Amino acid sequence: MNFEISAEHQALKDKMAAFAKDRLQDDVVAREKDGVFPLHFWEACAEEGIQGMASVKGYGGHLPKVDLLGSMMAVETLGKHC
C-alpha cells in the first residue's frame, strides 16, 4: 500500500496553509480566548470555497474535484494554521 500524500493533496494542503496564514491570522490569540470567529473570516473562507469543499457540485460544492480525503486534509491544515 502507498500511504504517501498525492501531489494534488499536498498542493491543497499548501494552498490552505498559505490561505490561513495570509487571511486568518489576525488576533488569533484574542479570538481563541473569546471563542469567536468574525464574519469577515467566515466570508473569506466562503470566497476560498472551503465551506462547500466536501459537497457535490449540485449542492454548490467541489466534489469530485476535491475528494473527501482532500477535504479532510484541508480542514486539518486550516486548524493547524489559524
C-alpha positions as CSV (number, residue, x, y, z in Angstrom):
1,M,0.0,0.0,0.0
2,N,1.1,3.5,-0.8
3,F,0.5,5.9,2.1
4,E,2.2,8.9,0.6
5,I,0.3,12.1,0.0
6,S,-0.5,12.7,-3.6
7,A,0.8,15.8,-5.4
8,E,-2.8,17.1,-5.6
9,H,-3.4,16.6,-1.9
10,Q,-0.1,18.3,-1.0
11,A,-0.9,21.2,-3.2
12,L,-4.3,21.6,-1.5
13,K,-2.6,21.5,1.9
14,D,-0.1,24.1,0.9
15,K,-2.8,26.3,-0.5
16,M,-4.9,26.1,2.7
17,A,-1.8,26.7,4.9
18,A,-1.0,29.9,2.9
19,F,-4.6,31.0,3.0
20,A,-4.8,30.5,6.8
21,K,-1.5,32.4,7.4
22,D,-2.4,35.2,5.0
23,R,-6.1,35.7,5.8
24,L,-7.0,34.2,9.1
25,Q,-4.1,35.0,11.5
26,D,-5.3,38.4,12.8
27,D,-5.8,38.5,16.6
28,V,-5.8,34.7,16.7
29,V,-4.9,34.6,20.5
30,A,-7.7,37.0,21.4
31,R,-10.2,35.2,19.1
32,E,-9.3,31.9,20.7
33,K,-9.7,33.4,24.2
34,D,-13.0,35.0,23.3
35,G,-14.2,31.9,21.3
36,V,-15.1,34.0,18.3
37,F,-14.6,33.7,14.5
38,P,-15.6,37.0,12.9
39,L,-17.9,37.2,10.0
40,H,-15.2,38.6,7.7
41,F,-13.1,35.4,8.3
42,W,-16.1,33.2,7.5
43,E,-16.7,35.2,4.3
44,A,-13.0,34.8,3.3
45,C,-13.4,31.1,3.8
46,A,-16.5,31.1,1.6
47,E,-14.6,33.0,-1.1
48,E,-12.0,30.3,-1.0
49,G,-14.7,27.6,-1.3
50,I,-13.9,26.0,2.0
51,Q,-17.5,25.5,3.3
52,G,-18.6,23.5,0.2
53,M,-15.4,21.6,-0.3
54,A,-16.9,18.2,0.8
55,S,-20.2,18.7,-1.0
56,V,-21.1,17.6,-4.5
57,K,-21.2,20.3,-7.2
58,G,-25.0,20.0,-7.4
59,Y,-25.1,21.5,-3.9
60,G,-22.5,24.1,-4.5
61,G,-19.5,22.0,-3.5
62,H,-16.4,20.9,-5.2
63,L,-16.7,17.1,-5.3
64,P,-15.4,15.2,-7.2
65,K,-12.7,17.8,-7.9
66,V,-11.7,17.7,-4.3
67,D,-12.2,14.2,-2.8
68,L,-13.2,13.6,0.9
69,L,-9.6,12.9,1.9
70,G,-8.5,16.2,0.4
71,S,-11.4,18.0,2.2
72,M,-10.3,16.4,5.5
73,M,-6.7,17.4,4.9
74,A,-7.7,20.9,4.0
75,V,-9.7,21.4,7.2
76,E,-7.0,19.8,9.3
77,T,-4.5,22.2,7.8
78,L,-6.7,25.2,8.5
79,G,-7.0,24.1,12.1
80,K,-3.2,23.8,12.4
81,H,-2.5,27.3,11.0
82,C,-5.2,29.5,12.4
